[in-house]
């Protein structure tokens, strides 16, 4: 029987789930994975009070990274600075690494993998993207015979849960977020989920694997679901869409663009059907077409499952080392990908105002595919303006931004104009 001695730093939601799984049900891993995983040491800054198991617990996390008796250092504390320092020390001591830290990999992945290669150790990071859904393994191993052209997916289970609740149950944003927190699907501070940072970091990691680009989060464009209102969701339903937070990555003539934004998805598209805290990723390869990966993407247990899967893989020799092709393709910030757009604007309630708006679209050489003008309600806060929704033809982000600015400059339009992408198979 193979054995693996591990040191774990971080005993929060994910770390606690890893300890629980390996302590309470070790026979499952032995039976399915063929390896006996021994928790040799745990690093917890609050000490033994934070670990309800009879384990060696230390408050100095660096002590775990320097422990000569462990085979694998498991980093689950999150953040970048301390986590990077701990991992660098562990690698320097010849330890393999398993981490769920998407911020660290998205920001410092290249230097950490270079350091690991120098010390002849490996880094497992399956848990950094899509929780219990093995999308990293698919890109690292399952699709190595193919050239990936694009991917599109829902990579944040928390935001997908909130949007699903707002759409299906007509919950307010605050109520949906509160429920997500009560279920352990959202952190006490959910900012990185809500503003799109989490999904963008995951998309950056997928890009590096899919397109042989550097791990460089600074090139990702993104926005959050805090822009989405119940009114937008109602319009989406009326027009035959749902609203999802979609991450994209695409390769075109050696240039790679990565982004993550709230997006209108047609009801007949697969991603539209992904509800609650689930994740889904569609990967398109030139030779085989699309493959789709679906599973839980939020919560400690799915993430812990991915951590343990990496430990089993390490016990079996880890992952095949690929040739370094990080300079093969170039990351670009400006997205050249075109999307139809949803525009929401308040137009002055007077003759000719809609015609002027339509003329602006014509001047920009942008078609109007659909237009909705609802009646003004008696309790409307501003009876001088009427809400209008326009579905446009395809535009790049730059073109859509310019059109949005020109609309906002019109005297016939009140307040900011809102616009979202509309998903299409690339």
N, C-alpha and C positions, 0 to 999 in steps of 0.2 A: 504494500500500500504506500503510495506516494504521500509525503507530508509537506506542509508549507507553514512556516512560522511567520506571523505577521505582527506588525506594530501599527496601531490605529491612533491617529490624532484627529480629534473632533468627535464629540458625542452628542451633537444636536439631533435634529430629526433623522437625517440620513445615517449619521454615525450610530445613533441609537438603534436604528433598524438593522444595520449590519451586525452589531453586537448581539442583538436579540436573535437574529436568524442563525448565526454561527454558534451561539450558546445553547439555544433551546431546541434547534432542529438540525444538528450537525450531520445526522444520518442521511438526510436528503442529499447534501453535497457529496458525501462519501459514495452514496449509491449512484447518483447521476453523473457526478464529475470525476469519481475515482481518486479523490484526494482528501486527506485529513488536514483541515485548516485549523491551526492552533493560534489563538490570540495570545501572544507572548507578553505584550505590554500595551497599555492604553494611555494616551496623553489627554488629560482633561484639566483645564485651568481651574475648575472648581473642585477638583480632587475626587475622592472616593464617593462623596455624596451624589455625584452626577452619574455614577455607574452602578446600577443595581445588580451587579454580578461579582462573584469572587474572582477578581482578576487583579493583576499587578497594575495599579494606576499611579501615574506620576503627574505632577502639575507642571513640570518643566518639559515642554513639548520637544525641545531640542534633544533631550535625553533619549527620546524614542528614535529620532532620526539618526542618532549616533550609536544606537544599541547594536553591538556586534553579533548578537544571536538571532536577529530577525532576517528573513529572506526578502520580505516585501514591506515597504513603507506605504501605508494607506493614508492619504491626506484628504480629510473631509471637513476642514475648518472654514473653507471659503476665503474670499478675498485674494489679494495678490502678494503683498509684501512679505508677511510672515510665512505664508504658504510656499512662496518661491524660495525663501531662505531655507526652510525645512527640507524641501525637496532637493535643493542643491547639495545640502549636507548629506542627505540620505544617498543620493547618487554618488557623491564623493566617497562614501563608505561602501560602495559596491552593491547597493540595494536596488532591486526593481521597485517601480512605483505604480500605484493605482490611485487615481484621483477622479473626483466628480466635479472638479473646479473648472467650469467653462470659461470664466473670466481669465483665469491664469493661462489656460491653453490658448485662448484667442489672442492674448496679448503677448505672452512670452513663450509660446510653443516652440518656435524655431530654436531659440537658444537652449531650452531645456532638452529638446531631442538631440541637439548637437552634443551637449554635455553627456547625455545618456549613452550616445554612440561611442564617445571617447572612453567611457568607463565600462563599455560592453554590458550595459543593462538596458531594460526596456521600460516604456511608460504605457500603461493601460488607461484609457480615458473614455471608454464606452459610456460611462454614466454621465458624461458631460453634456450629452445631447439625447433628447427624447426618452429619458428615463429608462423604462424596461423594454423599449423597442430597439433592437440591435442594428441601428442604421450605420454606426461606425464600422461594425464588423462587415456589413454589406459592402461598404466602400473600400475597406482595407483588404478584404478577401474575396467576397462573392462576385464583385464586378471587375476584377483586375484584368479580365480579358477584353474589356470594353472601354471605349472613350465616352465619358460622360459629357453630354452637351448642355443639359440644364437640370435643375431640380426646383421643385416648388413644394412647400409644406407648411403645416401647422406645427410649430416647434415649442410652443409654450402652453402647457395644459391649464395653467391658472387663467390666462386670458381667454382661452377657448371655453372654459367653464363659465366665466363671467358673461361672455357674449351669448353663449347658449341659454343661460338663465334669463338674460334680458330679452332674447328672442322668443323662447318657448314659454316661459312663465310670466313674461311681462314684468320681471323684477326690475327695480331700479339698479343703477350701477352700484350704489353703496350697499344695498341689500345683498346683491350677488357677491360682492367682494367679501362682505361679512360672513356669508355662508361658506365661501371658499376657505376663509381663515379658520372657521370652526371645524371644517373637515380636514384641516391640515394640508390643504392644497395651495395655500398662499401664506407667505411669511407675515410676521407682524408688521414689518415695513415692506409693502409689496411694490415699491417704486420701480425696481428694475424689471418686474413683470409688466406693470401697467404702461410704462413709457417705451417699451419695446426693446430695451437694452438686452435683456436675457435672450430673446429670440435672435437678435442681431449677432450676439456673441456665438450662439450655436451655428448660425448660418455661416459665420466666418470660419469656424472649424470645418464644417462640411465643404466649404469652398477649397480649403487647403488640401483636403483629401481628394475631392472630386476633380479638381482642375490643376493640381500641382502648383499652387501659388503659395506664397509665404503665409504664415499665421499672422495676419495684420488686421485687427479689428477696426483700425482707423479708416479703412476704405469702405466700410459698410454704411449705407444710408438707411435710416430707419425712423419710424414714428410709432406712437403708442395708441392704445384703445381709449385713452382718455379723451380722444377727439370724437369718439362715437357717441351719439345721443339716441335716446329712444325714438326720436323722430326719424333719424337716419335708418334705424332698424325697420320702422314701419314702412318707409318708402322702399327699402330693399325688398321687403316681403311683397309689396304691391307690384313691384317690377319683376318679380321672379328670381330674387337673389337672397342669399344670406350674407352676413358680414363676418369675415374671419380675419385673423391676423396671419398673413401669408409671408413667408420668407422665400426669396428667390435667389438663385444663382445661375448664371448663364455664361457660356463660352462662345465667343464670336471672333474669328480671325485672330486668335491668340490673346484677346482681351477678355477679362473676366469682370463682371459686375455682380455685386451682392447687395441685397436690400431686404427690408422687412417692414411692411406697412399694413394697416387695416385695409381690407380689400373686399369689394363686392364679388361674390362667387355665384355663378348661375346654379340654380337648384338642381340641374341635371348633372353637375360636375361632382366627382367623387369627394373632393375636399369640402363641398357644401354639406355633406352628410356626416361629417366628423363632429360629434357632439361631446358635451360634458368636458372632462379633463383629458380626453384622448388626444394623441398626436398622430399625424400621418405625413408621410413624405413620399412624393413621386419623383423618381429619378429616371431621366430619359437618356438612353445610350444610342449611339448611332446605329449599331448593328442589331440590337435586340428590342429596341423600343422602350416602353415604360415598364418599370417595376415599382410596386407600391408597398410601403411598410407602414403598418398601423398598430398602435398599442398605447398603453398608458404612458402619459408624459409628465404627470405631476404627482407629488406625494413621496414620502420617504421609502415605502416598500418597493415600488418599481425601480427607483434609483439604487437602492441597496441590492436589488437583484442584479443590476448591471455591474456593480462593484464586485460582487462575488463571482459573476461570470468571468470577469477579467482575471481574478485570482486563479480560477480553474484553468484558464488559457495559459497563464504564466507557468502553472505546474506542468503543463504539457509542452513547454518550450516557447511560449509566447507567440509572436506574430512574424510572418515572413518579412524580411527587410527588403524594401524596394530601393531602387536606384534613386538618388536624390535628383529630382528634376524641378526644384523649386523655382528655377528661372525660366521654365518652359513657357509659362503664360504670365501675363501682366495684369495686375489688379488696377482697375480704373474706378474713380469715384463717380463720374457722371454716368448715369444709366441711359443707355441707348435703346433699351427695350421699350416698345410701344404698347400702351394699354388704352382701351376705351376708358372714359372717365364719367364719374358721377359728380355733377356740380349742384350744390344747394345754395341758393341766393334769395335774398328778399328784394323784390323789384317794386318800384313806385307804382301805386295803383292809379295809373293815368293812361290815357290813350297814347299809343305809339311806343310805350316803354319796352314792351316785349320785342317789338320790331327792332328797336335800337340794339337790344341785347343780341338778337339773332344776326343783325348786321355785323356786330363785332366778331362773332364766330365765323361769319363768311369772310370778313377781312383777314382773319387769321388762317383761312383755308381749312377750317375745321367743320366737319359735318355735325348736324344735330340729329341723332337717331331717335330720340324721344324727348317729349317735354310735358311736364305735369304742372298745372297751375291750379292749386286748390282755392276754394272759396275762403274769404276772410271770415273767421269766427267772430261772434258777437263780443267775446271776451278777449279778443286779440289785443296785445299791448300797444300795437302800432297799426291802426287801421289805414294808414297812408301807404303801407307796403304789403305786398302779397308774397307768400313763399312760392318759389318756383324751383323745380328740379329739372335738370337737363342731363341727358345721357349723350355724350359726345362720341365722335369717331376717335381713332387711335392717336395718341400723343405720347411723346417722351415726357419724363419728369420735368425737364427744362422747359419744354413747350407748354406743358400744363401749368407750370408756375408762372410763366409770362402771361398766359391767358387769364389766370386767376388775378394777377396784379392789375391787368387792364380792366377787368370787370369791376374790381374794387374801386378803381379810379372813376368810374361812371357816376354821375350825379343821380342816375335813375336807380342805383343800388345802394341799400343801406347795410352798414356793418360789414364784417368779414365774410368772404365767400369760402365755402367749404368744398373740397374736392377729394375724391378717393379713386384709386385704381379699380378697374373691373377685370377680374381674372380671365385669362384665356390660355388655352393650351399653346405652349410656345412653339 
